[in-house]
Amino acid sequence: MFHGGRNPDGGLITLQESQLTGYPTDVPVKSYDFQAPLGEYGQERESLRKLKLIHYFLNDFGSILAPRSRALLKEFRPARRTLAFLASRPVPQVAMVLSS
């Protein structure tokens, strides 16, 4: 998570994820900041300053580190199993047996 957030006020429910609602961990009801580089209210953290350096570096040298080239197909051939092809096929009959 890059930017922390806050769950809105609800009527009868909250958006809280907890063990009671089937999630593996308990998280706060309102704030879900999780020490993000930008806090819930936009406060800048030390991790944001470190990420900025990495982003500046990648912006300047990314094309050298990971050059990219375009690969174009010479001829486009659509897949054989188009909707028209599938619609023309007979539908297999499936039987289901339920027992108690």
C-alpha positions in Angstrom: 0.0 0.0 0.0 1.4 3.3 -1.0 -1.2 5.7 0.6 -3.0 5.0 3.8 -6.7 5.4 4.0 -9.8 5.4 6.1 -13.0 3.4 5.9 -16.2 5.5 5.6 -18.8 5.7 8.3 -21.5 3.1 7.6 -24.9 2.4 8.9 -25.2 -1.1 10.3 -21.9 -2.4 9.0 -18.2 -1.5 8.9 -15.7 -2.5 6.2 -13.5 -4.0 8.9 -11.7 -7.3 8.0 -11.4 -9.4 11.1 -11.3 -13.1 12.1 -15.0 -12.7 13.0 -15.8 -11.8 9.4 -13.7 -14.7 7.9 -10.3 -12.9 7.3 -7.1 -14.3 8.7 -6.1 -11.2 10.7 -7.7 -8.4 12.7 -7.3 -4.9 11.2 -8.5 -1.6 12.6 -12.2 -0.6 12.0 -11.4 2.9 10.6 -7.8 3.5 9.7 -5.9 1.2 7.3 -2.6 3.1 7.1 -0.3 0.1 7.6 2.8 2.4 7.7 2.3 3.4 4.1 4.8 5.9 2.6 2.0 8.4 2.5 -0.1 8.4 5.6 -3.9 8.4 6.0 -3.9 12.2 6.1 -1.1 12.7 3.5 1.8 12.9 6.0 5.1 12.0 4.4 7.1 9.2 6.0 10.8 8.3 5.8 9.9 5.4 3.4 8.5 7.9 1.0 11.8 9.8 0.9 13.6 6.5 0.2 11.1 5.6 -2.5 11.5 8.9 -4.2 15.2 8.3 -4.7 14.5 5.0 -6.3 11.8 6.5 -8.5 14.2 9.3 -9.6 16.9 6.8 -10.4 14.5 4.6 -12.4 13.2 7.6 -14.3 16.7 8.6 -15.3 18.3 5.2 -16.0 15.3 2.8 -16.4 15.7 2.7 -20.2 19.3 1.5 -19.8 18.5 -1.0 -17.1 15.5 -2.5 -18.9 15.5 -1.6 -22.6 12.3 -2.5 -24.4 11.6 -3.1 -28.0 8.4 -3.6 -29.9 7.4 -7.1 -31.3 4.8 -7.0 -34.0 3.1 -10.0 -35.5 3.5 -10.3 -39.3 0.1 -11.9 -39.8 -2.9 -11.9 -37.5 -4.8 -15.2 -37.4 -7.8 -15.2 -35.0 -8.2 -18.3 -32.8 -10.3 -21.1 -34.3 -12.6 -21.2 -31.3 -14.5 -18.0 -31.9 -18.1 -17.5 -30.6 -19.5 -18.4 -34.0 -17.6 -21.7 -34.0 -18.6 -22.5 -30.4 -22.3 -21.7 -31.2 -22.3 -24.1 -34.1 -21.1 -27.0 -31.9 -23.7 -29.4 -30.2 -24.1 -28.9 -26.5 -23.0 -32.0 -24.5 -25.7 -33.5 -22.4 -24.7 -33.8 -18.7 -26.6 -35.8 -16.1 -26.4 -35.1 -12.4 -27.3 -37.7 -9.8 -28.0 -36.5 -6.3 -28.1 -38.9 -3.4 -28.5 -38.4 0.3 
